[in-house]
Amino acid sequence: MSVLLLNASYEPLAVVSWKRAMTLILTGRAELVTQDDDRVLRSAGGTEFPFPDVVRLLRMVSFAGMRDPSGVAFSKAALRARDGGRCQVSDCDERGDTIDHLVPSSRGGDTSWHNCVLMCRVHNATKDDRTLDEMGWSLKQRPTVPSGRLVLASRRPEWDAWFATAGV
């Protein structure tokens, strides 16, 4: 389950795992803002903790990726947010399960925002080590470097108030 991480200014910063959120809380680096009332975490010793939904860092952090698109690190999670979790081959509405290199790695293609897209397993396996032109395929959209705010697109409806106040 994902947890919204806020900066000390209550600005949405990232989406983290519940384990990471609990680590931040228990080490005194963050505080619980809202909890999931339907869940409780229990330690091996029997101690119960509220399940975090939104946590806030106690100290302000500067995260360049939130303002500077070049600062967003390449990752499958960020690629999934950029591509909406869907295969990027035109006329395909399947889930994008694999990362495809538009210029294949075997031909010198790098792992970068401009060379990678999500594809369904069928399209990726069919494409193999060929280019889109060789396959006669086109993409739904041109691959770009996402902004940090787009990476937060995996937000849940109950977090909308936090994004509204931050103007996201």
C-alpha angles and dihedrals in degrees: 000000000000126000127203112236115207127197117239086268090059090250114142107256109168147332111250137177119268088246092057090046092052091048090054091048096045093047091052096246095112141024132221111254101173132001137207102252092201096059138058129186117222124198123217087257092057098256113145124217129186112254108248122237099165126014130183127213113236093217127050114250128196112227110184092191091068092064105020115058091205088063095066109107117227111251138147090247092054091044089051090053092047094048095039091241091285135118108264097214109113115260093016119117097177123122114271103239100160139047114239125198108220089207099039119241088237087063095048099272115153131220100253141128092261096048103041133072136163117261134178115251093254095054093042093050092045093049092050109160097342131104126246091252091055089052094044090235131136133200128244090232139002112263113251139171107268124226120241090249091060090055087062088061089106087078122136124233092251089063095056093100090060092051093045093055090048092049094241 
